[in-house]
């Protein structure tokens, strides 16, 4: 049990997240996305995830699916910054918390230069792009620490 916890910490830290907050009760793998612990863990990931770590985890996620990462979609005439999108959603507690809390418009205002905040359909567009890119699945794997960089990288 101690060894598993130590390996989880090493995997979390080596993924570029720093040291995770202490958790008690449910194991991370059993946390439903709507739980308070999931929200706190998502916010912790958002606070500590760097752009290079995100890029590496995003690449690893698609490698494990035997596929190439998709190109960032262009919305409102500008490429979507996937790192910024992911961090913005995690700051709000993840995909489910952002959707239930109607936070997608605030995610739009967080995008570079606020270039899409004025659009009326921003909530729908960002939510569907996040889902179509499988970022909700990626989010679960990152937050549950099932996706981390190999030690040799």
N, C-alpha and C positions, 0 to 999 in steps of 0.2 A: 504494500500500500504506500509506504514512504517512497519507494523507488518510483512508482507510477506518478506520484505527485511531483517528485523531483524532475522526472522526464517531461512532464507537462509544463513545468516552469521553464525548463531549458528550451523546449519547443516554442513556447510563447515568447520568451526573450529573444531567441534566435530569429524569430519571424519579424523582429523589428518593433515589437510592442512594448518592450520594457517589462517590468514586473507586474503581473496581474493583481488585482485586488483580492483580498482574502474572501473566500466563499465558504458558506456552511450550508448544511441541509442537502438539497438536491445536487447531484453531480451536474456539471455543465451540460453533459450530453442529454440530461433529462429536463433541462429548462425549456419550457415552451416559450416561443417568441413573444408572447403577451405577458410574461412574468416580469416582476420587478427586478429580479436578478439579471434577466436577459437585458433589460433596459440599462442597468448599471454597467454590465459587461460591454454592451455596445458602445456606451459613452466612454468607457475606458479605452476601448479599441480606437475610437475616433480621436481621443486626446493623444494617443501615443503612436499611431501608425504614421510612418513617413511615406512620402511618395515613392522612393526606391523600393521600400518593403512592399507597398501595395502592388507596384508593377511586377515585382518578382512573384508574389502570391497569385496575382491575376494570371500570369504566364503559367505557373505551376498548376493552377486550377484547370486551365484549358489543356495542358499536356496530359493531365490525368484523364481527361475526357477524350484523348486522342484527337484533338482538334486544334486549330489555330484560334487565337483570340480574335473576336470580331473587331473590325475597325470601329472607333467611336462614332456614333451616329451624329449626323448634322441636324441640328434643330434650330429653327429661326436663323438660318444662314451662318451658323457657327458650330464648330465641332464641340461636342459635349465633353467636358473634362470628367472622366470616369472616377478618378481619385477624389476630386472635389465632391462629386455626386455621392460617392460611397461614404465619405467622411461626414457630409452634411446629414445623410440619412441616419448614420450611426449616432450622431450627436443627439438626434431626436429619439433614439432608442431602437432603431432598426425599421425594417420595412413595415411590419405590422403596426408598431406604435405610430409611425409617421402617417400611415393610412388611417388608422382609427382616430388619431388626433388631428386629422386634416392639416398635416404639416407640409404637404408637397409644395404649396405656394411659397413657403419660407425657404424650402430647399432651392427653389428657382431664384430667389433673391440672393442666395449664397454663391451662385455661379459667377464666374469671372465677369467683372465689370457690371454685374447685374443686367447683362444684355437680354435676359429673357423674363425679367420680373414684370415687365409691362404687359406681357401677353396674357390674354384671358384663359387660354387653354393650357397654361403651364403645368398645373397640377396633373391633369390627365396625361399630357405628353411625357413628363418626367416619370410618373408612376408606371406607365406602360413600357417605356424604354428600359427602366430599371428591371422590370419583370422579364421583358423579352431578351435582355442580355444575361439572364439568369443570375443577376446580382443578388437577388434574394436568397438563392441557394448558396452562392459564394459567401454571402454574409453569414449564414448559419454555420458554414464550415469554419470560417475564421473565428467567429464568436465562440463556438464550441471547441475551438482549438484542434480541429481535425485536419487542418490544412496549415502546414508550416514548412519553412525551408528545410531541406536536408542539411545535416550537420556539416557536410563537406563543402557546402557552397560558401 
